[in-house]
Amino acid sequence: MPGTELFGAEERKEIEDVLSTGIMFRFNHDAQRNNIWKAKDFEAEAKKDNWC
């Protein structure tokens, strides 16, 4: 299946991090997320590297 060869340990860790926090949403739930902002961090990194 195309793309599955790109899914490795690093991608699995990122998915497990999201699942372990229980926060599946980009916005809100500030009190529960313990200052974990995966989507915001990713967006900032993409912007810095001119991905978008």
Secondary structure as a PSIPRED ss2 file (coil, helix, strand):
# PSIPRED VFORMAT (PSIPRED V4.0)

   1 M C   1.000  0.000  0.000
   2 P C   1.000  0.000  0.000
   3 G C   1.000  0.000  0.000
   4 T H   0.000  1.000  0.000
   5 E H   0.000  1.000  0.000
   6 L H   0.000  1.000  0.000
   7 F C   1.000  0.000  0.000
   8 G C   1.000  0.000  0.000
   9 A H   0.000  1.000  0.000
  10 E H   0.000  1.000  0.000
  11 E H   0.000  1.000  0.000
  12 R H   0.000  1.000  0.000
  13 K H   0.000  1.000  0.000
  14 E H   0.000  1.000  0.000
  15 I H   0.000  1.000  0.000
  16 E H   0.000  1.000  0.000
  17 D H   0.000  1.000  0.000
  18 V H   0.000  1.000  0.000
  19 L H   0.000  1.000  0.000
  20 S H   0.000  1.000  0.000
  21 T H   0.000  1.000  0.000
  22 G C   1.000  0.000  0.000
  23 I C   1.000  0.000  0.000
  24 M C   1.000  0.000  0.000
  25 F C   1.000  0.000  0.000
  26 R C   1.000  0.000  0.000
  27 F C   1.000  0.000  0.000
  28 N C   1.000  0.000  0.000
  29 H C   1.000  0.000  0.000
  30 D C   1.000  0.000  0.000
  31 A C   1.000  0.000  0.000
  32 Q C   1.000  0.000  0.000
  33 R C   1.000  0.000  0.000
  34 N C   1.000  0.000  0.000
  35 N C   1.000  0.000  0.000
  36 I C   1.000  0.000  0.000
  37 W C   1.000  0.000  0.000
  38 K H   0.000  1.000  0.000
  39 A H   0.000  1.000  0.000
  40 K H   0.000  1.000  0.000
  41 D H   0.000  1.000  0.000
  42 F H   0.000  1.000  0.000
  43 E H   0.000  1.000  0.000
  44 A H   0.000  1.000  0.000
  45 E H   0.000  1.000  0.000
  46 A H   0.000  1.000  0.000
  47 K H   0.000  1.000  0.000
  48 K H   0.000  1.000  0.000
  49 D C   1.000  0.000  0.000
  50 N C   1.000  0.000  0.000
  51 W C   1.000  0.000  0.000
  52 C C   1.000  0.000  0.000
